Amino acid sequence: MSRAWVPAAVLSLLVYTIITMVIGRDVLTHLGSSIANDPGDPLLTAAILKWNATHVPLTDAWYQFPIFYPTRDTLTFSEHLLGLSVIASPIYWLTGNLVITYNVVLLLTFPLCAMAMYALVYRLSGSSAAGAFVAGLAFAFAPYRISQLPHIQMLATFWAPLALLGLHAYVETGRPRWLVLYAASWVLQGASNGYALVMFSFLVGLWTLWFVILSRKWRALAMIGLATVVAVLPLAPVLYKYTSVHSHFGFVRGYWEIRGFSADIAGLLCAPELLTFWGWVRVKCGPEGELFPGVALMLLSILGLVGMVVQSWRSESVESGTVVTWFRRVLLFIAAVYTIVILVLLVSGPFMFELGALRVQASTFRKPVQVVTLTVLLALVLSPGVRAMVRQSRTMWFYLLAAVMTWALALGPMTTFMGDPGIPGPYHLLMSLPGVDALRVPARFWLMTTICLSALAGLVVAEFMRGRTRRTVAIGVVIVGLAVLSDGWIDRIRAAELPPPVPGADRLAGATVLHAPPDLIFRDIQSVFRAVDGGWNAVNGYSGWGPSYYNALVGAARAESDGMLTPFQRLGELYVLVPEDAPRVRALVERQPGVTRVASDDALVLYRLPARHGGGLPRPAGQRLEPRELRSECASELLPKAIDHDETSLWQCALWDERQALTIDLGDVKAVGSVVNDLGAFSWMFPAALAVETSEDGTLWNPAWSGTVLEQTILAAMDDPKRLRIVVGFPPRQARYVRMRAASGGNDAPWAIAELEVWSSAESH
């Protein structure tokens, strides 16, 4: 077999590696003493990579990632990264250092992605090394990948081009070995990135429709389907575990949360700030909305369309005068008019003018953008050149259409332009499919767009270079390569400082450690990293999901409440790590019974707290009493929602004065011993404290209970992660009226009640 491809491939790999070493030079010079890019998500994923290297995957012990103690199966709260561990684990076994492992793997994703795309385009272009080289550059050093530097799972997408290579080669040759490549690459890509498991599978579905179903290659369809089923089998236990655990905890992504992480149409003009040449382009970015594709890449894509336009004109010379041709010209005229409207809105804002009976006005981009999009797409579909282009350049046309489709999905369930809502997007339809509703960030579909645009760019270059002299090809590749590289060029990948070491860490193996105060961000991420590296269980945690009690734990820390500590002391002795510059938190810990100062340095102090046995979790008992009426000066119109036996509806009060008081009328005097502030699934809306009074006549009030409910909230959420019921029990007494007040939990949320319950007594468990 000819090996003519080897010199060009080796040279390309050398260039990709040198470029990676240049932008990663700071990381390489501090390989074991710093973390690439930032001390946030990279610390979490570095910890997961070590966990995979030191535990047998799919075992019960593997799922017990040591965060959010005492919560079980916490690895399912985040990406498991098994597909990436195929590379990372051998590196860890050789070095024994999770930081070196993470940094090396992150840098390796650049040449690996480049070479995977190189291999795909080399095959598709008929052995064009020039097109393959440019495609590798475009993919590995794409602006979007730079925006995802904190997320190694988003960088590890080198399996996807190899899976596409396997599909293309199998359809061409019918050889089973290419199916093996597809299946292995598909499963490894899905095991590297949960988003890619769904999003790349969608791209594979489009590919199958285009190259197999439309061509009626039914045997190939059956074989590809069989290979996919076989590839799913290794992931099936993991998928089942993730699904069952998420169901147990009630994890769901809300519609508005998903919309918040969707891209804006104008996000095409949002470039990562790190870019050397284009970082100043920042239009409607939003969280993860940096979709800037690069100027050179877009020019290459447009160049790929020129052939279609030319073919369209040639076809029109034959079909000129037909109804379809004139209708298409009308559509293009309408698109031009509305494009002018968009430009006027951009320059001068909303406008209106009248010309006789004709009145023209525009205040938002929504309708003009919709009209331009629909008319241009329809005109394109009606073009005879499209049909010719599809016949002549089937592969190029697929990657163009797939890029457009995946970009449309990145816009989320509701499209927006410059922040203005438009029409429901195609992602809205996908949300009904299993697994899709668990994805928080539709904007990450742009990763698939980047794959398609890179392949398209390589095919365009290959077509342009076909038949040229070797010198012309070399000059062209240098010019185009530099242009593509400049789009995603950054000065360097930052080498960020690691968290400082923990004093007394040698005593903590197997212990339970709380890094106080938990903060939902960097302190918690550091706790995850330290727990895995040091071999202890962290009360803190950071991941894509979290247990329902964790917000209350953070609230207890902000309130400087013993409730930050006592729920975990009930489970055994607790070590508490406190920053030296947090005197109020240290004072809170130091006033606890039996506290011991274990170790300290300039940054941190380590304490030991003994196990602490207290009363059980209060629960309502006896007879449930149905309120006749609720009264409050605050949000009185919402009061029926508190007793409608529907935990998805809420009474909410944002007042924190006497007007907040909620009075329950039971109709007549009865024995009363507990009330329940049921929040259902709205666990983040917890109060910090509750006060309860009772009265027989509504005039003379007797205090029943008053104090913080933070500890009860944490314990209740641990007991039932899907339904938070804060129970306040008190000695039973006769009363017709019960009056409640609340104090803010420090979570910027109003006092909320999904369902209010009154019971005749209470008990502890």
C-alpha positions in Angstrom: 0.0 0.0 0.0 1.3 3.5 -0.9 2.8 5.5 1.9 2.9 8.8 -0.1 0.8 10.5 2.5 3.3 9.9 5.4 5.8 12.8 4.8 3.0 15.4 4.5 1.2 14.0 7.5 4.4 14.0 9.6 5.2 17.5 8.6 1.7 18.7 9.4 1.9 17.0 12.8 5.2 18.7 13.4 3.7 22.1 12.6 0.6 21.6 14.8 2.9 20.5 17.6 5.1 23.5 17.3 2.1 25.9 17.3 0.8 24.2 20.4 4.1 24.5 22.2 4.3 28.2 21.3 0.9 29.0 22.7 1.3 26.6 25.6 4.9 27.6 26.5 3.9 29.0 30.0 2.1 25.7 30.8 5.0 23.6 29.6 7.5 25.6 31.7 5.3 25.1 34.8 4.0 21.7 34.0 3.6 20.4 37.5 3.2 23.6 39.5 0.4 25.4 37.6 -2.9 24.5 36.0 -3.7 25.5 32.4 -5.9 28.6 31.9 -7.6 29.1 35.3 -8.0 27.6 38.7 -11.7 26.9 38.1 -13.2 24.1 36.1 -9.8 22.8 35.2 -9.3 21.8 38.8 -12.5 19.8 38.7 -11.7 18.0 35.5 -8.1 17.3 36.6 -9.5 15.7 39.7 -11.9 13.5 37.6 -9.0 12.4 35.4 -7.1 11.2 38.4 -10.2 9.5 39.9 -10.6 7.6 36.7 -6.9 6.6 36.7 -7.1 5.3 40.3 -10.5 3.6 40.3 -12.1 0.8 38.2 -14.7 2.4 36.0 -18.4 1.3 36.4 -17.8 0.0 39.9 -19.7 1.3 42.9 -16.5 2.8 44.3 -15.9 4.7 41.0 -19.3 6.5 41.3 -18.5 7.7 44.9 -16.6 10.8 43.8 -15.5 12.3 47.2 -17.6 15.5 47.0 -20.9 16.7 48.6 -20.4 14.3 51.5 -22.5 12.3 52.5 -24.2 12.3 49.2 -23.7 9.1 47.1 -23.0 8.6 43.4 -21.7 12.1 43.0 -19.6 11.3 39.9 -22.9 11.4 38.0 -23.3 15.1 38.9 -20.6 15.9 36.3 -18.8 14.5 33.2 -17.1 11.2 33.8 -14.5 11.8 31.0 -13.8 8.1 30.4 -13.2 8.7 26.7 -10.5 11.1 27.6 -9.0 8.9 30.2 -7.9 6.5 27.5 -5.1 9.0 27.0 -5.0 10.6 30.5 -4.7 7.5 32.7 -1.5 6.2 31.1 0.0 9.6 31.6 -1.0 9.6 35.3 0.3 6.1 35.8 3.7 7.3 34.4 3.9 10.6 36.3 1.7 10.1 39.4 0.8 13.8 39.2 -2.7 14.9 38.3 -1.6 18.4 37.4 1.0 17.2 34.9 -1.6 14.8 33.5 -4.2 17.5 33.0 -1.8 20.0 31.4 -0.3 17.4 29.0 -3.7 16.1 28.0 -5.1 19.6 27.4 -2.2 20.5 25.2 -2.4 17.2 23.4 -6.0 18.0 22.3 -4.7 20.6 19.9 -2.5 18.3 17.7 -4.9 15.4 18.1 -7.8 17.4 16.9 -5.7 18.8 14.0 -4.6 15.4 12.9 -8.1 13.8 13.2 -9.5 16.5 11.0 -6.5 16.2 8.7 -7.2 12.5 8.2 -10.9 13.2 7.5 -10.3 15.8 4.9 -7.4 13.9 3.3 -9.8 11.1 2.6 -12.7 13.3 1.4 -10.5 15.5 -0.8 -8.9 12.6 -2.7 -5.5 12.8 -0.9 -5.1 16.6 -0.9 -2.5 17.3 1.8 -3.0 21.1 1.3 -6.7 21.0 2.1 -6.2 18.5 5.0 -3.5 20.7 6.6 -5.7 23.8 6.5 -8.7 21.9 7.8 -6.6 20.7 10.7 -5.5 24.2 11.5 -9.0 25.5 11.3 -10.4 22.9 13.7 -7.6 22.6 16.3 -7.1 26.4 16.6 -10.6 27.6 16.0 -11.8 30.6 18.0 -14.5 28.5 19.6 -12.0 26.1 21.0 -10.1 29.0 22.5 -13.4 30.1 24.2 -13.6 26.6 25.7 -10.2 26.4 27.2 -11.6 26.0 30.8 -13.5 22.9 29.6 -11.2 20.1 28.6 -14.1 17.9 27.6 -15.1 20.5 25.0 -11.5 20.5 23.6 -11.3 16.7 23.5 -13.3 16.3 20.3 -10.7 14.5 18.2 -12.7 11.3 18.1 -15.6 13.0 16.1 -13.6 13.5 12.8 -12.3 10.0 13.1 -15.9 8.7 13.4 -16.9 10.6 10.3 -13.8 9.3 8.5 -15.0 5.8 9.3 -18.5 6.4 8.0 -17.3 8.0 4.7 -14.7 5.2 4.1 -17.2 2.5 4.9 -19.8 3.8 2.5 -17.1 4.1 -0.2 -15.5 0.7 0.3 -17.8 -1.5 2.3 -14.9 -2.7 4.4 -15.9 -3.6 8.0 -12.7 -2.1 9.5 -14.0 1.4 8.8 -17.2 0.6 10.7 -15.0 -0.5 13.6 -13.2 2.9 13.5 -16.6 4.7 13.4 -18.0 2.7 16.4 -14.9 3.0 18.5 -14.6 6.7 17.8 -18.3 7.4 18.4 -18.3 5.7 21.8 -15.0 7.3 22.9 -16.4 10.7 21.8 -19.6 10.2 23.7 -17.6 9.0 26.7 -15.4 12.1 26.6 -18.2 14.7 26.6 -21.9 14.2 27.5 -22.8 17.1 25.2 -21.1 15.5 22.3 -22.9 12.2 23.0 -26.1 14.0 22.1 -24.9 16.6 19.6 -22.5 14.5 17.7 -25.1 11.8 17.5 -27.4 14.3 15.8 -24.6 15.1 13.3 -24.2 11.4 12.6 -27.9 11.2 12.1 -27.8 14.0 9.5 -24.8 12.3 7.8 -26.7 9.0 7.6 -29.8 10.7 6.1 -27.7 12.5 3.5 -25.2 9.9 2.4 -27.1 6.6 3.1 -30.9 7.0 3.3 -31.3 9.5 0.4 -29.0 7.2 -1.7 -31.1 4.2 -0.7 -28.1 2.3 0.6 -30.1 0.0 2.8 -27.4 -2.5 3.6 -25.1 0.2 4.7 -27.8 1.7 6.8 -28.4 -1.6 8.6 -24.6 -2.1 9.2 -24.2 1.4 10.5 -27.2 1.0 12.8 -25.8 -2.3 14.1 -22.4 -0.8 14.7 -24.0 2.1 16.6 -26.0 -0.3 18.8 -22.9 -2.3 19.6 -21.1 1.0 20.4 -23.8 2.0 22.8 -23.5 -1.1 24.8 -20.4 0.0 26.8 -22.1 3.2 27.6 -25.4 1.7 28.6 -24.5 1.0 32.3 -23.3 4.5 32.7 -26.3 6.0 31.0 -28.6 4.0 33.2 -26.7 5.0 36.3 -26.8 8.7 35.4 -30.5 8.5 34.5 -31.5 6.8 37.7 -29.4 9.0 40.0 -30.7 12.2 38.3 -34.2 10.9 38.7 -33.6 10.2 42.4 -32.4 13.7 43.0 -35.0 15.3 40.8 -32.4 17.0 38.5 -34.1 18.9 35.7 -33.1 21.9 33.5 -35.7 24.6 33.4 -36.7 26.2 30.1 -35.4 29.6 31.1 -32.1 28.2 32.2 -31.7 26.5 28.8 -32.7 29.7 27.1 -30.1 31.6 29.1 -27.4 29.4 27.8 -28.5 29.6 24.2 -26.6 31.7 21.6 -27.8 34.8 20.0 -27.8 35.1 16.2 -25.5 38.1 16.6 -23.1 35.8 18.6 -21.4 35.2 15.3 -19.8 38.6 16.0 -18.7 37.6 19.5 -15.1 36.5 19.7 -13.2 35.3 22.8 -11.4 38.1 24.5 -8.2 36.1 24.5 -7.9 36.3 20.7 -5.0 38.5 19.6 -6.5 40.0 16.5 -10.3 39.7 17.0 -10.8 39.8 20.8 -12.3 43.3 20.4 -15.3 41.9 18.5 -17.8 41.4 21.3 -21.5 41.6 20.1 -24.2 39.9 22.2 -22.0 37.3 23.8 -23.9 35.9 26.7 -22.7 32.9 28.6 -20.9 30.5 26.2 -22.2 32.6 23.3 -18.9 33.3 21.6 -19.6 31.9 18.2 -17.2 33.9 16.2 -16.1 31.5 13.4 -13.1 33.5 12.2 -12.9 35.7 9.1 -10.7 33.4 7.1 -12.9 30.4 7.8 -16.0 32.3 6.7 -14.3 33.6 3.5 -13.4 30.0 2.7 -17.0 28.9 3.3 -18.2 31.7 1.0 -15.7 30.7 -1.6 -17.1 27.2 -1.5 -20.5 28.7 -2.4 -19.3 30.7 -5.4 -19.4 27.5 -7.5 -23.0 27.1 -6.6 -23.8 30.7 -7.5 -22.0 30.4 -10.8 -23.8 27.2 -11.6 -27.0 28.8 -10.7 -26.4 31.6 -13.2 -25.6 29.1 -15.9 -28.7 27.1 -15.2 -30.8 30.3 -15.3 -29.6 30.9 -18.9 -31.3 27.7 -19.8 -34.3 28.1 -17.6 -34.7 31.9 -17.8 -38.3 33.1 -18.0 -39.7 30.1 -16.0 -42.1 30.8 -13.2 -39.7 29.4 -10.6 -36.9 31.7 -11.8 -39.0 34.8 -11.5 -40.5 33.7 -8.2 -36.9 33.2 -6.8 -36.0 36.7 -8.0 -39.0 38.2 -6.2 -37.9 36.4 -3.0 -34.4 37.8 -3.3 -35.8 41.3 -3.9 -37.9 41.0 -0.7 -34.8 39.8 1.2 -32.9 42.8 -0.1 -35.6 45.2 1.1 -35.6 43.7 4.6 -31.9 43.7 4.7 -32.0 47.5 4.2 -34.5 47.6 7.1 -32.1 45.7 9.3 -29.2 48.1 8.4 -31.4 51.2 9.1 -32.3 49.7 12.5 -28.6 49.1 13.3 -27.6 52.6 12.4 -30.5 54.8 13.6 -32.8 52.5 15.7 -36.6 52.2 15.4 -38.2 54.3 12.5 -41.4 55.0 10.8 -42.4 57.0 7.7 -45.6 57.5 5.7 -45.9 57.9 1.9 -49.6 58.6 1.1 -51.5 55.5 2.2 -48.2 53.5 2.6 -46.9 53.3 6.1 -43.6 51.7 6.9 -42.3 51.2 10.4 -39.8 48.9 12.2 -39.0 48.8 15.9 -37.3 45.4 16.4 -35.1 43.1 14.5 -37.3 40.1 14.9 -39.5 40.3 11.8 -36.9 41.6 9.4 -34.4 38.8 10.4 -37.1 36.2 10.0 -38.1 37.4 6.6 -34.6 37.7 5.3 -33.7 34.2 6.6 -36.8 32.5 5.2 -36.7 34.2 1.8 -33.0 33.6 1.2 -33.3 30.0 2.2 -36.3 29.4 0.0 -34.6 31.2 -2.9 -31.5 29.0 -2.4 -33.6 25.8 -2.3 -35.4 26.9 -5.6 -32.1 27.6 -7.3 -31.3 25.1 -10.1 -27.7 25.6 -9.1 -28.4 24.0 -5.8 -29.5 20.8 -7.4 -26.4 20.9 -9.6 -24.2 21.7 -6.7 -25.6 18.7 -4.7 -25.0 16.4 -7.6 -21.5 17.7 -8.3 -20.2 18.4 -4.7 -22.3 16.2 -2.5 -19.8 16.1 0.4 -19.1 19.8 0.4 -22.8 20.6 0.3 -23.5 18.3 3.3 -20.9 20.0 5.5 -22.3 23.4 4.6 -25.9 22.4 5.4 -24.9 20.6 8.5 -23.0 23.7 9.7 -26.2 25.8 9.2 -28.4 23.2 10.9 -26.1 22.8 14.0 -25.8 26.6 14.2 -29.5 26.9 14.3 -29.7 24.4 17.1 -27.1 26.4 19.0 -29.6 29.2 19.1 -31.7 27.2 21.6 -35.4 26.8 22.0 -36.2 30.4 21.2 -34.1 32.3 18.7 -32.9 35.8 19.6 -31.2 38.6 17.6 -29.5 41.4 19.5 -31.4 40.1 22.6 -34.8 40.4 21.0 -36.8 37.1 20.9 -37.7 35.7 17.5 -39.3 32.5 16.6 -39.0 29.1 18.3 -35.8 27.4 17.1 -35.4 23.7 16.0 -33.8 23.0 19.4 -37.3 23.3 20.8 -38.2 20.1 19.0 -35.1 18.3 20.2 -36.0 19.0 23.9 -38.7 16.3 23.7 -36.0 13.6 23.0 -34.5 11.6 25.9 -31.4 13.2 27.3 -31.7 16.5 25.5 -33.6 18.1 28.3 -30.7 17.5 30.6 -28.3 19.7 28.5 -28.1 23.2 29.9 -26.0 24.8 27.1 -27.5 24.6 23.5 -24.8 27.0 22.4 -22.4 24.1 22.5 -23.9 22.8 19.3 -21.5 25.3 17.8 -18.8 22.7 18.4 -20.5 20.6 15.7 -20.7 23.7 13.5 -16.9 24.2 13.9 -16.3 20.6 12.8 -18.4 21.1 9.7 -16.9 24.4 8.8 -13.4 23.1 9.2 -14.1 20.2 6.9 -15.7 22.5 4.4 -12.7 24.9 4.5 -10.4 22.0 3.8 -12.4 20.8 0.9 -12.5 24.3 -0.6 -8.8 24.6 -0.4 -8.3 21.2 -1.9 -10.6 22.1 -4.8 -8.8 25.4 -5.4 -5.3 23.8 -5.3 -6.2 20.9 -7.6 -4.0 21.0 -10.7 -1.8 23.8 -9.4 2.0 23.6 -9.4 3.8 22.4 -6.2 5.2 25.9 -5.7 1.7 27.5 -6.0 0.2 25.0 -3.6 3.0 25.7 -1.1 2.6 29.4 -1.3 -1.2 29.1 -1.1 -1.1 26.8 1.9 1.2 29.2 3.8 -1.0 32.2 3.1 -4.3 30.5 3.8 -2.9 28.7 6.8 -1.6 31.9 8.4 -5.0 33.6 7.7 -6.9 30.7 9.4 -4.4 30.5 12.3 -4.7 34.3 12.9 -8.4 33.9 13.5 -7.9 31.8 16.6 -4.4 33.0 17.6 -3.7 33.8 21.2 -0.5 35.0 22.8 -0.4 32.1 25.3 -2.4 29.8 27.4 -2.1 31.1 30.9 -0.5 29.0 33.6 -2.6 29.6 36.7 -1.6 29.1 40.3 -2.6 26.0 42.1 -4.5 26.1 45.4 -2.1 26.4 48.4 -1.4 23.1 50.2 -3.5 22.1 53.2 -1.7 22.2 56.6 -1.9 18.8 58.3 -3.0 17.1 55.1 -1.1 14.0 56.1 -3.7 13.4 58.9 -6.8 13.7 56.6 -6.7 10.5 54.6 -10.2 9.1 54.7 -11.5 11.9 56.9 -14.4 14.3 56.3 -13.4 17.9 55.5 -15.4 21.1 55.2 -13.6 24.0 53.7 -15.5 26.9 55.3 -17.3 28.9 54.2 -18.6 27.0 51.1 -19.1 29.5 48.3 -20.5 27.6 45.2 -17.4 28.8 43.2 -13.7 28.8 43.7 -13.4 27.6 47.3 -15.6 24.7 46.5 -13.6 23.9 43.3 -10.4 23.9 45.4 -12.0 21.5 47.9 -12.8 19.0 45.1 -9.3 19.2 43.8 -7.7 18.8 47.3 -10.1 15.9 48.3 -9.2 13.8 45.3 -5.5 14.6 45.5 -5.3 14.2 49.2 -7.6 11.2 49.6 -10.4 12.6 51.9 -14.1 13.2 51.6 -15.2 16.8 51.0 -18.4 18.3 52.3 -17.9 21.0 49.7 -18.6 20.2 46.0 -18.7 21.7 42.6 -20.2 20.2 39.5 -22.9 20.6 36.9 -25.5 19.4 39.4 -25.6 19.7 43.2 -27.7 18.2 46.0 -30.7 20.2 47.1 -29.3 20.9 50.6 -26.2 22.7 49.3 -27.7 26.1 48.9 -28.9 26.0 52.5 -25.4 25.0 53.6 -24.0 28.1 51.8 -26.8 30.1 53.5 -25.8 28.8 56.9 -22.2 29.8 56.2 -23.3 33.3 55.3 -25.5 33.5 58.4 -22.5 32.3 60.5 -24.8 29.6 61.9 -23.9 26.4 63.7 -26.0 24.7 61.0 -23.0 24.9 58.7 -21.3 22.3 61.0 -23.8 20.3 63.1 -25.5 18.3 60.3 -22.1 16.8 59.4 -21.0 16.3 63.0 -24.0 14.0 63.4 -22.2 11.7 60.9 -18.9 11.6 62.7 -15.9 13.8 63.4 -15.4 16.7 61.1 -12.3 18.6 60.0 -12.8 22.2 59.1 -10.4 24.2 57.0 -10.8 28.0 57.4 -8.8 30.8 55.6 -6.6 32.7 58.0 -8.2 36.0 56.8 -11.7 34.9 57.8 -11.8 35.7 61.6 -15.6 35.5 62.0 -15.7 32.0 60.5 -12.8 31.0 62.7 -14.6 32.4 65.7 -17.7 30.3 64.8 -15.6 27.1 64.6 -13.6 27.9 67.7 -16.7 28.2 69.9 -17.9 24.7 69.1 -17.7 22.2 71.9 -14.6 20.0 71.8 -12.9 21.9 69.0 -9.2 21.2 68.4 -6.8 23.3 66.4 -4.8 20.7 64.3 -2.5 22.7 62.1 -2.1 26.1 60.4 0.1 28.1 58.0 0.0 31.6 56.6 -3.1 30.9 54.6 -5.2 28.2 56.3 -6.2 26.9 59.7 -7.3 23.3 60.2 -9.7 22.4 63.0 -11.1 19.1 64.3 -14.6 18.9 65.6 -15.8 15.7 67.4 -19.0 13.8 66.5 -22.1 15.5 67.9 -25.3 13.7 68.6 -28.4 15.7 68.6 -32.2 15.4 68.2 -33.6 13.7 65.1 -35.1 15.3 62.1 -38.5 16.8 63.1 -41.5 15.3 61.3 -45.2 16.2 61.5 -47.4 13.7 63.3 -51.0 13.2 64.4 -53.7 14.7 62.3 -53.3 17.0 59.4 -55.5 20.1 59.8 -56.9 21.8 56.8 -56.9 25.6 56.9 -60.1 27.4 56.3 -58.5 30.6 55.3 -55.0 32.3 54.9 -54.5 36.0 55.5 -51.5 38.2 54.7 -50.9 41.8 53.6 -48.2 40.4 51.3 -49.1 38.9 47.9 -52.6 38.1 49.2 -53.7 37.2 45.7 -51.2 34.3 45.7 -52.3 32.8 49.1 -54.5 30.1 47.5 -51.4 28.6 45.9 -50.1 27.7 49.4 -53.0 25.4 50.1 -53.9 24.1 46.6 -52.1 20.7 47.0 -49.8 21.6 44.1 -46.1 21.8 44.9 -45.4 23.5 41.6 -47.2 26.7 42.5 -45.9 29.1 45.1 -47.0 31.9 47.4 -44.1 34.3 47.5 -43.5 37.4 49.7 -40.6 39.7 49.2 -41.4 41.9 52.3 -39.4 41.5 55.4 -41.5 43.6 57.8 -44.7 43.2 59.8 -46.7 43.1 56.6 -45.2 39.7 55.8 -47.0 37.9 58.6 -49.1 34.9 57.4 -52.1 34.0 59.5 -53.7 30.6 59.2 -57.4 30.3 60.3 -58.3 26.7 61.1 -62.0 27.4 61.5 -62.2 26.4 65.2 -60.0 25.7 68.1 -58.0 22.5 67.6 -54.8 20.8 69.0 -51.8 22.2 67.0 -48.2 20.9 67.3 -46.3 21.6 64.1 -46.3 23.5 60.8 -44.6 22.6 57.6 -43.2 25.1 55.1 -43.1 22.9 52.1 -41.0 24.2 49.2 -41.3 21.1 47.0 -38.5 21.3 44.4 -37.8 25.0 45.0 -35.1 24.2 47.6 -33.0 27.3 46.9 -35.9 29.5 48.3 -35.4 28.4 51.9 -35.9 30.9 54.8 -33.1 31.3 57.4 -35.5 31.5 60.3 -39.1 31.0 61.2 -41.3 32.3 64.0 -44.6 30.7 64.9 -47.3 32.0 67.2 -50.7 30.6 68.1 -54.0 32.1 69.3 -57.4 30.8 70.2 -59.2 34.1 69.5 -56.9 36.0 67.1 -56.2 38.7 69.7 -53.9 37.1 72.4 -50.9 35.5 70.8 -48.6 33.0 72.4 -45.1 32.2 71.0 -44.8 28.6 69.9 -41.4 28.4 68.2 -38.7 30.9 67.0 -35.3 30.4 65.6 -33.1 29.4 62.7 -34.2 26.6 60.5 -31.0 26.2 58.5 -30.0 22.9 60.2 -33.5 21.5 59.7 -33.4 22.6 56.1 -30.1 20.8 55.4 -31.2 17.7 57.1 -34.6 17.7 55.5 -33.1 18.1 52.0 -30.6 15.3 52.7 -33.6 13.1 53.7 -35.6 13.9 50.6 -33.6 15.5 47.8 -36.6 16.0 45.6 -39.0 17.6 48.1 -38.0 20.1 50.8 -40.3 20.1 53.7 -39.2 22.4 56.6 -40.9 21.1 59.7 -41.3 23.3 62.8 -42.5 21.3 65.8 -43.6 22.7 69.2 -45.4 21.5 72.3 -49.1 20.8 71.3 -51.6 23.5 72.3 -55.1 24.5 71.6 -55.4 27.2 68.9 -57.6 28.3 66.1 -55.1 30.7 64.5 -51.4 30.1 63.7 -49.2 33.1 62.6 -45.9 32.7 60.9 -43.0 35.0 60.0 -39.7 34.3 58.2 -36.3 35.7 57.9 -34.3 35.9 54.6 -32.0 33.0 53.9 -29.5 35.4 52.4 -30.2 33.9 49.0 -31.9 36.9 47.5 -35.1 34.9 47.3 -38.5 35.9 48.8 -40.2 33.8 51.5 -41.9 31.1 49.6 -44.4 28.3 50.3 -45.4 25.6 47.8 -47.7 23.9 50.3 -48.5 24.9 53.9 -49.4 22.2 56.3 -50.6 22.3 59.9 -50.5 19.2 62.1 -51.7 18.3 65.5 -48.3 17.2 66.8 -44.7 16.5 65.8 -42.1 13.8 66.4 -38.3 13.2 65.7 -36.6 10.6 63.6 
